[in-house]
Amino acid sequence: MATTKIWKIKSRFDNVIDYITNKDKTDNKKYVTGINCMADIAFKEMSITKQQFNKTGGILGFHAYQSFKGCEVTADEAHEIGIRLAEELWGDRFQVVVTTHTNTKNVHNHFVINSVSFIDGKKYYDNKTNYAIMRKVSDNICKEYELQTLEEKSYYKNSSNKYARSSKYLDSVRTDIDYAISQASNYNDFTKILTKMGYELEHSSNKMSIRKPPYKRYVRVERTFGEEYSKESILFRIKHTVSFKVPFPEVHTIIGRYKRKNKTAIKYKQKAKGLRALYLYCCYLLKIFPKQDYPPKYSKVMKEEIKKMDEFSKSARFLSKYKITTLPEVREYRTNATTEINELRSKRENLWKKHKRIKTDEEGQLICSEIQKLAIKIDDLNANIKLCNFIENRNTEIRGNIKDISQEIKKKQKNRDRNFK
């Protein structure tokens, strides 16, 4: 079973490519493939395509993902499915980077699609029809690999369902949830926005139910709208959705829709005016209202320095934990860790093959838990190897600085000796 999703990229196109091609997430870039471009320089090639057709503004690209259930596929199979899906959907006209992430419980594919075609310069248009095609192609490929496919939800069609008569209400709930996701910076922010939009929320067993008066019954979000609205999916979308943020999202809540000339227009709540608008704006500038914890803003240089400080603290904890005192010991640890990672990967590959031959669900769950444990160990070792590289590079840098300082001291000493003579 594979779930799919696609959304627009309006800024920092290079950051999205860097995220999906991260070597820690893609098994040291084993599962990174470029279609109609080279994955290592995909951002440059896509930028050249945009410049060639003079279409460097607007939507820069699209970020899509395809997630599989549990351990039903190996990383190799998932990547193969992702490549086939990308080639069939976009391979004839667009540049695409396909990656497979193996660092989570569910193996999943990421796609970054250039918005401008390298063939004719026309832009890719994301709509319900194209998404339905994407879903259908994904399901067809999954069937070829004997994987489960998602069944269409029947909440709107089933007359016995208590929400069937209020499909407009469900549509508005889904729209408001999508809007809150686009405006939120974290999950708590997401729930606060929904609350200010007039919704009442309940959480049970890590699942969210939502209600907006005057409706009396709560809507179970994940069950009603599918896995794309589970807490894990919502967190993923909040982290990777880039959109224009407004100061007071609840003021811009969508309250109704109407169609005109085959286009959907959106009505908004009336904004504050006069003295109240001025008061709210001043409160916003003074960070008095709304009462939310916003992260401090740092300059680019400051962010780099903070990142270095984090690396220093991690390195110190690492050296203290493993009682490493010399650079040869660091190199020895890195060699041993690399060997151990290769052994763990081979074990994980064997477990994936064994999972294909299971006969009972209990056996499958045990194998999945073992695979997840191995994945955690591999991630920890990769993080330690990264620290070893940082320590070695930092050691070389410090030695170079000491050499430069010692040469400078010698020069000054020579100049002093000359002056005394």
DAKA-V20516 format. One record per pair of residues at least 24 apart in sequence whose C-alpha atoms are under 6 Angstrom apart, sorted by the first residue. I is the first residue (numbers start at 1). J is the second residue. D is the distance in whole Angstrom. If there is no record, write none. Layout:
BEGIN
I_J_D, I_J_D
END
This chain:
BEGIN
1_68_6, 1_69_6, 1_147_6, 1_148_4, 1_149_4, 2_67_5, 2_68_4, 3_66_6, 3_67_5, 4_65_6, 4_66_5, 5_64_5, 5_65_6, 6_63_6, 6_64_4, 7_62_6, 7_63_6, 8_62_5, 9_60_6, 9_61_5, 9_62_5, 10_59_5, 10_60_6, 25_101_5, 25_102_6, 25_103_5, 26_100_6, 26_101_5, 31_99_5, 31_100_5, 32_98_6, 32_99_4, 33_97_6, 33_98_5, 34_96_6, 34_97_5, 35_95_6, 35_96_5, 36_95_5, 37_95_6, 49_118_6, 53_121_6, 60_115_6, 61_113_6, 61_114_5, 61_115_4, 62_112_6, 62_113_5, 63_111_6, 63_112_5, 64_110_6, 64_111_5, 65_109_5, 65_110_4, 65_111_6, 66_108_6, 66_109_5, 67_108_4, 68_107_6, 68_108_6, 70_106_5, 71_368_6, 74_352_6, 93_117_5, 93_119_6, 181_238_5, 183_245_6, 196_250_6, 197_250_5, 315_387_6, 334_385_6, 341_378_6
END
